[in-house]
């Protein structure tokens, strides 16, 4: 959030509201504040001093390498306390002894310029008390602290404000204070921060930042909004019943109460039916709408950080591991691939083909040579019947097929070379058959890991289901990137019964080739309690939404933003957050028993059936051709 980062130096002087003298002690103090306490690249001084004093002031600042601008109080109307990318570089110096300063302070307060990271430095000269009536609006004749209270009691100087007071108590010494209010319903608190002198510089009592010092809000009442998608959740926010239902709400409720207790605040909760989405008229619904309209101080249920919400709320570093994914059990390999081509790699198949061709050629040559020898044999040495028929070209092919399929052949070779060739073919094919059969058995028990992303899921045979919850219905039709838009159009938009309850979706995932889009911890909780041990293996997840873990939201420019941010880090560092996460969130179930009987069905044998079918079609086709040929 780009907020005005202003360090305005207000010099309380009790002289007349005419020209004021530039105190060199205060000038040195300003330089030390800029360089040591608050880093600032430049500042602007609003003055009513004499021209010579202003010139000397500019020379002093330039000698200390401080970039600055000089303007009169009457020119203050040109400056506006608004958010801009460069406004955090401004440092305003104002002399309260000048006329018009009151209006400048009111303007800053009305525009929320006391909200962090805006910083203010108030310089109060306690040595000057003779002309207390010079500025009645700010000097009412009370003590120094009463004077500060009269100025800031009604201003919005809340816990994130950096209002530093430098009280000049002697010629060479300044006391450093800071002021803030825990909330609009609490009184001003004045902190003693330390001292400054020209020799030792700034001496702070501690170096704690405001978010560590101001953790007591004195029972300030805060309001929070929780998202409830199941009405019964409000009856089980603090027990462990039905952990899988609105788990993000229950964890956020616990975190919110812990954060409120840490800063000594009270919190009351309202409940919304959705996280909140932008309507066509520009307004927000749900929890985000309540935060945007300042109806609550923060959201007690974490929400996704998306671009449209950044302009409506701020986010703090308190995340919950609510991941939304498509979950499915890895499908059997036979459902996504042809098992009969998988036992060997492509290079092995090529090698088998080459060797088979070589074997076929050698077999053909050896059998052709054998037939020449048979023709020269005497009548007594020749065999009778089919054994003496000359082998045709197709016979060689059938011998090769018989060897590959372990079926043998009707032809009996006579010569030694032909017998050696056939013997080597049989040994070669026997080795291939043993390896092939063993791989087929292993592949029948294997699952496929080919579905790794949204595109793979879109083209897979898996059926889809989506948990019927408000954010799923909002996000699935909102994406404009080509891949997810095509996914929605092809697999979701026109499908019936795709919106399912949690238990129904997880049940279908158990018994079908089914991918279910759900919040992981809720889904795994149902898996853990309903699946058999051997069914808890092989889960895969695919991210469709592409969002980070949800974070807590707080209203923009909230005075408690930094305190809550530090509180979120405190929950993480102390282990409290991790304790709740382990209690409420279920991880992917461990796979302890993968042994399971695997049946062989029609899908596994589909390629074999297809081969038989094509073979029969080819056979009848050839038969028909022969009949036509014989009758021509």
N, C-alpha and C positions, 0 to 999 in steps of 0.2 A: 504494500500500500504506500503510495506516494503521498506523504503528509508534509505539511509545511514544517521544515526544520529550522526554527528560528531561535536564536539566542538574543533576546532583547535585554539590554542593560538599562535599567531604569534608575536614575540617580535621584534619590530623595534629598532635596535641599530645602531649607526653610527660609531662604532669603526671599526677596521680592521676585515676582515672575518676569523680571526683565532679563538683562544680560547676566549670565552666570560664568563664573571662573572655572576653567578646566583644572581640576586637582591632579597634580602629577602622581600622587600616591594612587589615586583611583585609576589613572591611566596605566600604571604598572600592574595594578591588580587585574585590570581588564586583559592585558597581554598575557598574564599568567593563566587566567581562566581560559582564554582562547587556546593557548598552546598546551596546557597541562590537563585541565579539567574537561573541557569540551573542545574537540577539534572542529574548527570552522575555517573555510577557505576565504571568506570575505565577510564584511559587515557594513551596515549603514548606520551613521550616527545622525539622529534628529536633535537639533541644538537650538539654543537661543543665546549662545555665548557671543562674545566680541569677535570680530573677524580675525584679530591678531591671535586670540586664544585658539580659534579653530585652525589657523595656519600652523601654530605650534603643535597642536594635537595631531594634525595630519603628518607633520614631520616626524613626530615621536613614533607613530604607528608605522610609518614607512621605514624608519630605521630598524624596526623590529619585524620587517617583512610581512606586515599585515595589510592585505588588500582591503580597501574600505572606500566608502562613499559618504559624502557629507551633504545633509539636507536640513532645511529648517522645519520646525514643527508644523508650520502652515502648509508644507508640502506633503504631510503625512497622508493626505487623502489619496495621493497617487498610488500608495502601496495598499495591496489587498492581501489579507491572510487567507489564501486559497491554496488548494492543492495544484502543484505543477511539477514537472520533472526536475526543475532546477531550484525550487524554492527552499529545499533543505540546505542550500549553501548560504542562505541569508543569516545575518547576525545584526539585530537592530539595537542601537544604543540610544536611549532616551533620557533626557534630563527632566525629572518630575517637577523641577522648579519652574519649568516653562508652562505657559498657558496652553491648553488644548490637550495635555497629556491624558487627562481623565477620559476624554472622548476616544482617544487611541486605545486605551485599555479596554473600554467597553466594546469597541469594535472588535478587538482581538478575542474577547470573551464570547461575544455573540456568534463569531464565526468558528468557534471551537479551537482556537489557536493555543489553548493551554493543554490540549490533548497531546500526548507523546507521539512522535519524538520532538515536538516543539519544546524549546528550552528557554528559560528566562533567568536573568541575573538581576536582582534588585540590590542597589547600593543605597544604604541609608547612613547619613552622617549624623551620629549621635552627639557630636561635639557642638553642632549648631542647633540651639533650641531657643534663641532669643526672639525669633520672628515666627512663632508657631501659627500665627493667623494669616500668614501670607498665602497659604493654599488650604482653605478651609475644607475642601472636599476630601483631602487626604491627611491633614494634620488637625486632629480634633482636640489637641491638648492632652491626650492620654499618654500612657507609657509606650515604649518602643514596640512591645508585642501587641498591645492593644491597638496601636496604630496599624500594624500589619493586619490584624484581624478585621479592622474596620474596612480595609481595602479589599481583602480577599475572601471575606466570610461568605459572600454570595457568588463568588466566581467559581467557574468549573475547573478548579484545580484538584483533580482527582488522583488516585494512586500512581498513574503513569506520568503525571505532570512533573516537569523539572523546573521548579520555581526556587531559585537559589537567592538568598538574601545575604548581602555583605554589609555588615554594620560597622562603620568606622568608629572605633571606640577611643582611638588616640591618633597622634600624628603619623604613627608608623605601624599601626595594628588595625586589623579588620577581623571581625567575628563573622563566621560563615554559618548561616542557618538555611533550612529549607522548609517550605510549607506545602501542605496538601490537605485534602478532605477525603476521608474514606469513601464517602458517597454523598449524594445530594441531601440526605437526611442526617448527616453527621457534621459535627463542628470541625473547625480548622485545627490542624495539628502542626506544631512548630518543632522541627528537629534541630538539635545542635550538631553540626557537621564538623566543625573545626575552626582553625584560625589561619590568618595570613599576615606576614610582615615582609618588609623589603629585604630582609637578610635571609630568612629561611624559606620564603615563598609560602606555598599552600601546605598546611599541615592538617590532614583529615584524621578524624577519630577512627574511621574505618573506610574501607574502599568498596563496601558493598553497594551494588546498584539498587535502584529504587525497588525493583521487583523482589529483592531479597529483604529489604528493610521494611517494606510496607505490606506485610502478610497478615496484619490484624485489621480487618474491616469492621470490627466492633458490631458484629451481628447485622451487617448490612443485608437487607432482603434482596435476593436476586431471583430472577425468573428464568426458567429453562423450558424448552419444548422437546418432548420425546415423540418418536414415530412409532405407532402401534398398528400393525397390520392384522392382528388377531385380537378381538376384544378381551379374551380371557387373559391376555398377557398382563394386563393391569393388576390382576390378582396374584401374579407370580413373579413380580419384578425382583424379589430378593431371595426367593427359594430356588431350588434346583429342579423344579418340576418342569417337564417339557422343555428341556434345554434347547432343543432344535428349533423351537418356535420363537421368533423375534430375538435371537441371541444377541444381535447387535444393539437392540434396545436395552436389554437387561445389563449388558456390560457397560454401555454408556450411562445408564442410570447409576450404577455403582461408582463409576469414575467421577461423575458429576458430584455425587455426595462427598466423595473423598476430597475433591478439589475445594468444595465449599468449606469443609471442615478444616482444611489446611489454612485457609485465609480467614477463618472465624466469621463466616457468612452463613446466612440461611438461604435455602433455595426451595422454591415451590415449582411444581411441574404442571405444564399443560400438555395435552396430547393431540397429535395430528395424525391423519390417516395416510399421509405421504410425506416424502422428503421435500418435495416442492419443485415445481417446474414452471417455466416462464409461459404465461398465457399469451394469447394473440394481442391483447390490449397492453402488454408490457408489464403487467403485474405478476407477482409470484404467488403460487399456491403453497399449501403445506407448511412445513417447518421453516423453510427458507423465507416464505412470505411473512411469517410471524417475526422473524429476525429482521427482515428488511423494513418492516413497518414499526420497528422498535417496540413491539408488544412483549418481547422477551429479550433477555440479555445474551443468551447463547443457546446453541442447540445441544441437547443432551444425547443425541444419537448421531453417530458419525455418518458422513455423507460423502459421496464421490466428488472429487475435485474436477469440475468440468469448466470449460471456458466461460460459459454464460453465467455461472455463479460467482465468478471472481469479482464482477462489478457490483454484486449485491451483498456479499458477506466476505469476511476475512476467515482464514483457516489457521489453526494452531497445530503445533507438532504433537498431536496426540492421535495416533492411528489405531485402528482395530483390524485384525487380519481377516476381514470378510472378503473372500475371493469368490467371484462368480464365474463359473466355468461350465462348459459342456463336459459331463462326466459319462464315461462308457467303459464297459469291459472290452478288452481287446478281442475282436472277433476271431473265430477259428481261421486258420490260414486258408482252409479250403473254401471259405466264403468270399474271399477277395482275390484268390489266385488259383491257377490251374496246378493242382498238386503234381500232376504227372510230368510237368516241365521243370519243377523246382529241385529235384534231387541233384542235378548236375548244373554247374555254371555254364554260361554260354560257350566259353572256350573248350570245356570238356565235350559239350555236344558237337562242336565243330570237329574236335579230334576224333570222336566216335564216327562221325559221318565220313571223314577222310579215310580212316582205317577200314571202314566198311566198303567204301568204293575200291580201295586197293585190294581188299580181300576178294571182292566180286570179280575184279579184272584177273587176278591171279588164278582164281577158281575157274573162270571161263577158259583161260589159256591152258591150264592143266587138264581140264576135261576135254577140250578140243584135241589136245595131243593124245590123250588116252583113247579117244574114239578112232584115231588113225591107227593106233596099235591094234585095237579090237578088230578092225576090218581085215587085218593081215593074219589073224589067228585062223587055225584050222577049224573044221566043223566040230570036231570033238571038244575043242577048248572053249567054244562059244557058249554063252548062257542062253536059255530059252525065255520066251515071253517078253514081258515089259523090261526085264533087266537088260535086254540086248537092244533096246530102242535108243536111237541117237538123242542125247540130251539137247533140248532147244535152249534158246536164249532165256526164256522165262523160267526154265528149270533151274538155272543157276540163281536166279533171283529168289525162287522159292526155297532153295537150299539155304541161302543167306538169311531169309526171313525165319525159317525153321530154327536156325542156329540162334538167332537173336531172341526168339520167343521160347527157346528151350523145347521145341516140339519135334525136332528131327526131320528126316526127309525120306521119301520113298526110293530115291536114287542111291545106289551103292557104288562107290568108286572102286575101280579095279587097280589102278596104278598107284605106286607109292607116292609120287608127288601130289596127286589129287587127294589121297587119304591124309597126307601131312597137312595140306591146306585146310581141309575140313576139320581136322583135329584141332589145329590152332584157332580156327574160327569158334569152335565149341568152347575151348578153354577161355578165349577172350570174352565171349558172350556170357559164360558162366560167372566170371569175375564181375562183369558189369551188372548182371542180374542180381548177384548177392548185394552189391553196394546199392543198387537202385531200390531193391525191396526194403533194405534196412532204412534207407532215407525216407521212403514213403511212410513207414511205420512211425518214424520220429516226427515227420511233418504232420501226420494226422493228429498228433497230440500238441502241436505248436499253435501259437496265436500270432496274429499279424501285428506288426508295429508300423504299418505303412500309413496310418492315419495320424498325421502329426500337426496339421494346421487346418485353418478354416476351409481352404480350397479342397484339401483331401477329404474333409468331412462332407463337404457339399457333393462330391462325386462318389461317395461311399454308398454301400447298400444299407447302411444303418438308418433306421427310422428315428425321427426326432420328436422330442417333447420339451416343453418349457414350463418351469414352475410359474404358476399363476400368482404373481406378485407385482405390485404397482410399478417398480422400476423396470422389470422385464418388458411389460407392455409399453412403457414409454420409450425405452432405448431401441428395441428391435426394429422399429419402423423409422427411426430417426437418422440412421447413418446414410451418408451420401457417397462414400467411397465405392468404387465399382465392385470390388469383391464382396463386401458385406451387403451391398444393395442387391446384387445378383443372388446371393445366398438367401436373402429374405424373400425375394420374388419367387425363386424356384422351390425352396424347401419349407417355407413357413407361411407365407401370405395366404395361399389357397388351400392349405391343409386343414382338415377337420380334426377336432379333438386334440389339438396340439397343446392347449393350455391345461396343465394337469396339476393336481395337488402333489405335495412332496411325497407322501407315502405311495400314491399311485405311480408316479414317475419312477421312483426307486424300485418298486415292485416290477414294473415292466423291464427295467434295465437288468433285473435278475433273470428273467425268463426269455428275453428276446434280444435280437441284435438292435440295441436301442441306446441312443445318446440323450441325456437329460440335462438341460441347462438349469442349474440350481446353485445356491450358496453352498460351498463345499462342506463347511462344518456341520450344517443341518443335514445334508445328504449323507455324509459319512456316519453321523449319529444313527440314522435309520439303518444304514448298512451294518453297522456294528451290532445292532440289536436284533436284526432279522435274518441276516445271511448266515449260511453254514460256513465253516472255516475254509473249506476248499473253494468257496465262492467269493472269498475276499481277496482274490489274487487277480492281477492283470488289469487294474484300473488305469485309465488314461484320462488326461484333462486337456482341454483346448480352450484357450482364452478367446472369446468373441467380442467382449466389450472393450478391451484394451484400456482399462482404467487402473490407476494405482489404488492402494488400500485407502478406504474412506477415512477422512479426518474430521475432527470436531470443528464446527463453524461458530463464529462469534460475530456480532454486528460490527460493521465497519467503524473504525475510529473509536472503538470501545475503550474506555479507560482501564479496563481489566484485561485487555488482550495480552500484555506482556506477563502479567501475573499468572494467567492461565497457561501461557506458553511454558513458563518456567515450571509451573505445576505439572504439566504433562511430562516434561523431562524428569522431574522428581519422581513421578510414578514409575517411569522406566528405570531410573538408576537405583531406586530402592528395591526393585523386584516386585512391587505390589502389582503392577500391570501384568507382569509375567505370571504371577500367581492366578489372577483372574482368567488370563488367557488359557492356562493349562486346565483350569476347572471347567470353563464354559465351552472351549473349542476342541473339537475332535479332529485329529489328524487322519490321514489315509490309513485304513486298517492294515496292520502287518499281515503279510502273507506267510502263514505258518505251515500250511499243508497244501501243496500243489498236486498231490496224487489224486487222480480222479479217473474213473472209467470213461473212456471216450468211445462212443458208438460211431459206426460208419453208416451214413445214410445216403440218400439220393444225391445230395449236393456234393459229397465227397467223390461219388462215382460218376458225376455228371460228364466229365471229359471222356470216360470210358464208354458211357452210353452214347455220347455224341459220335465217337469213333465207329461204334457198331452201326449206328444209324446211317452215317455217311457211307460206310462200307456196303450196307444193304442197298442203299440207293444206287451206288455205283454198280453193284452186281446186277440189279434189275435193269439198269440202263444198258449195260453191255449185253445182257440177255435179249433185250428188245432190239438192240442193234443187230445181233446175230440172226434173230428171226427175220427181220426185214431184209438182211443181206442174203439169207438163204432163199427167199421168195422172189428175188428180183429177176 
